[in-house]
Amino acid sequence: TENIGILYGYGNGSFASLDLYSTGVGSIPQAVTTGDFNNDKKLDIAIVDSGTNRVVTLIKYDTGSFQKQITFSTGLGSAPNAVAVADLNNDGWLDFVAVNSGSGNVGVFLGLSNGTFSNQTIYSTGMRSFPVAISIVDLNNDSYLDMVVANFYTNNVGIFLGYGNGTFTNQTTFYTGYNSGPCGVVCGDFNNDSQLDIAVALQTSGQMGVFLGHGNGTFSPIVIYSIDSKAQPVSVATGDFNNDNRLDIVVSNFGLGSISIFYGNGDGTFSNLTNYTTGSNSQPACVVVSDLNNDAILDIAVANLGADNIGVFFGNMNHSFYDQITFSTGIGSAPTALAIEDFNNDNQLDIAFANYGSNYLGVLLQCINGTFFDPLTYSTGNNSQPYFLAVGDFNNDKRLDIVVANSNTDNIGMFFGYVNEGFLNAPAYSTGFSSQVTSIAVGDFNNDTRLDVVITNNATNNVKVIFGSGYGTFLYDITYSTGNASQPCSVSVADLNNDNRLDFVVANSGINTISIFLSNGTGTFSNQITYSTGVSSQPYSVVILDFNNDTRLDIAVASYGTSNIGVYFGYGNGSFMNQLIFSSGFNSHPFALAVGDIDNNNLTDIIATNNGYGNIDILMKTC
């Protein structure tokens, strides 16, 4: 069914409804175990997936969830395709501005309290202007926020100077060039004169332009930097990518499937154009800059509309970027915008994105160091075509909210953040090609206080110890052979020789043995020691416990082929007596084992599931 289910207990023997968590398309969840893999005092879940040969971890987390969308009309035919957030009237409540491309205006929604808003106040950007992007900053140094808008059809940027009370002057425009098609806008001090300047992505002409500011809301004529006539730059962001204390500019090239970085000279000019591919037909629609992996080096994230993914370029110490790593947003999702913030208050930056094609808001919560859980999704409404988003705490509850521009339903959608614990899919770890993983157990095998796992690979005749990072992900593995045609199918973990190091036992159904691997204390293990389970026994399950109360661990095995339970009593040094056999009934075919004190006599009993009979069998310990 490609999922696992959790039944939460009420403590009285009854349970809540089944909660299902997907393990992925094509998965066959084979076995499951629990442990605190990220050291947050909450139990997580590890699953072995024989369908796609992976270990999948579900991390218990504050999921940074969002309530259902609340919408605010922007007017019939308004087609909002951008939105920005700021406190425009200095009342301590965040406001937002919708860029209405269809109606040629921007709409200001002032925050009232607790997430409610005034009706929009409209400011015209001009007839047939088709505004498509906005930036909110203080352009004239009066401590009041102003608005910069990119007007695609009229080839200009419009400036609305703020009065500090949520109202603005009429638009003043600055020409971007004939048939230039300004599509993205960002502000920064590019010439180190303490005055804000404007950078514009010019989609139609395949260029990037810079307006140097005078500090009073006026600007010098645009300076043009060419990219490529086929580039179609649609989004622009800024940051110091090479740590020279000069602002650089990055644009996403929709037509070329790339990003271009212009390195600043510190005087308002730019040089050393550098390009990085986002993939063939990727159509990067939005670019954002942030330090995603907490290494004090800026990274770049792009929304790849054509490739249905978010691409991340991690910055390196050489003042350049590694090749793009992608995170799927879903088939046909067509992401058009993204924002980077910490949505679940875990001090890791996350990524929110607007999926134009599939009509939902998605959130990639970061696991650690630039890895992400599978996305959480929230509907923006049928045929809404969300085009842009912005982030802020609109109801002052210390949790970030997200506002989305729904271009096809003429409204702005608000998603309020709230606390919700659940399980998130951490990045999966491969168990090897065609490995057919069948069993999993948990332990700290290298004594680093971080949980690791050991798995059995039935098809490749080995066990694999996979070492945990302590953040819910896995770092590397060591493989140990269980022998040709051994077909290992079960593993159990314990300290078998009393050296305070975890060892493990494996049931080998193909060669009728159990294998014992004793720890060397460094995360490595000695060569296997084997014990026969009997001719044609096909051992399918193994458990470890002290069955005879001598303080030494013993082993119990379910032998499917010979329909019995075998017990090996331990000497306490990692070696064991010969097997004692207990019949589970003719053709019972015991398949799985569990242990516990069923009759409350302080003696451990063994429970077996019998595939042949379709029942369970209990071996009661009486003395």
Phi, psi and omega in degrees: 000000176061036177201169168239156180241145178237128174254110180279126183278147176270353180091358180241018181092356176250166189224153174288173179298154182294127172261127182255140177232125183294141172253006173107153179297133178081002182280153172229088181298119190258323181206158186218147174212171182232158177177162177269091188280343181240017171055042178249014178069019177236137181288132175251176184232136173242135182234138171263132186245103182282344180288322181239011174056061182217159162258124181250129177249134173253115185263125176290127193208152160289110193279001180058044187285165181228143177289169178300152184296137168249136186247152178230122184293139174251005177105146181301129178074012185286329178048063180295133179228013171203156180208145178223156187235136174189165173269096189279338183241016172054041179252006179085001177244135180289143175245170173219156180238128176262134175263110187261093185292325183290324183258001175065050178201172168245142180246126182261123176249113181272132178288134181262292175190149174053034174085015174258159187221153173289164169296154184291144169255129190259139174234122184289141173255006178108151180297132179055031183282327181052067179293141187227348183208157183212149170224138180245117182209174174262102186275335187243018171058037176252010180070012174248141182283140179242170180237138172243128184234137175267118181257105192295310187282331182264006172053054177205167166251140180254137180249126174243111180276134184272149176265355179089356180245014180093002176248165188219159172290167169294162185292138166247134186249153176229126189289136179255000178112152182299129176053037182275325178064063178299131189232338179218150183216142176212152181242147177188165178267095188274344181241016173055040176251011180068016175243139182285139176245174183233132171248139185230134171273122184254097189294312188292321183269355179067043185223171170237137181236151181232128171255120176274130186273151178261357178088002180237015181091003175247165188216152172290160177303154184296142171252128188260139173234121184280148174245291179188143182298338180257008188292318185052059177295130187238345183216150184219143177215168184223152178180166177267095188278338183244016173054042176251012180065025175233134182289136174249170182230138174236137176235150175260128184260099183300321185282329184264344186068055183202171166241148177240133178249125174256117182273127184284143176267354179090353180245015181094357176253165185223151180210183175056052176303127180232135182246145174228132182283144172254004177110150179300132179058025182285330178051063180297120188258345183207144178228138181223147183243134176191168174264091187288327187251018172057040177250013180066019176236132182292142176242167181233132176241141180229147172263110183267094184300317184285334184259359179056050177204167169258127178254137179237128173254109179277132178286151180237177184291346181270012179065029174227193185230145173288164176300155183298137168250135185247152177229120186296142173251003178107145181299130179074012185285326178051065180294135183244344183207156177211161176217148182241119178205172174265099188275340183242018171056042177249012180067021172241134180285137181245172182235125171255144182217150178259122180261099182298321186283328185249004173060051172208160172267134178240149178228123173261105177277133183284137174278294176189146171052041175085011171257153189226148171289166173301149186291144166271142184233147181221127183292139173257004178107148180303132177056025182286330180051065179298130188248333184208162178211161175213166190229142174184164176266094188280337182245016173052042177254014179069017175234136183288142176247165181231134177244135189236137175269109180269099193291333187261346179248011173054049176207168173252129179259134179248129176242112180273132179283147176209166182280128176206120178269138176199195180247140181238142178285112173282163177305131183285156180242126183292139176260003178112148182299128177054033184284331182053066181292137188235340186208156182213145173218160188241143173184164174265095190275342180243014173055042177252013181067016177242134184290139175242173175228155171235137183232158174252128177255101188295320186278334182255006171057052177205169169244151183231125174264122185245124189266133184275153179273343187089001180240013180094001176242174182238147190259309185201173181219162172232133184254139178233127179289143173253006176108153179302134176059022184288328179051062179296138185225357178207148179218144177222148189239137173188169175271099188277339184238019172056040176250013180065026175233139182283133175246175175214156180239139183236137173265121182255097186290335184281332184237012171059051178217166161246147179246137177246126178246113180267137184286143172268356176093355182243013185094000175250166186225152177291167173300150184294147169248130186247149174230134180289142173256002178109152180301132177059023184285328181050067179296125185250340184213146181221138176226158182234131175193168175270099185275340184244016173055040176252013181066016177242136184287143180239172183233135172242141185229135172267115181261101185298317187290324183255007174053055176211168173250127178252139179237131176247114179278134186270151176268352180089001180241014181094000175247165190219154174291170174295158185292135165261136187248135176234121183290140174254007177110144182302127180059026177286328178051068178297138189241324183219151182236150168217162181228151177175166178270090187290322187255015174055041177251015179065021175238143185277130178254164180241131178247131180236141170266128184255108180294327182291322182263342186069039180216182172247151181236136181242123173265106183276129174273125185250344179201000000 
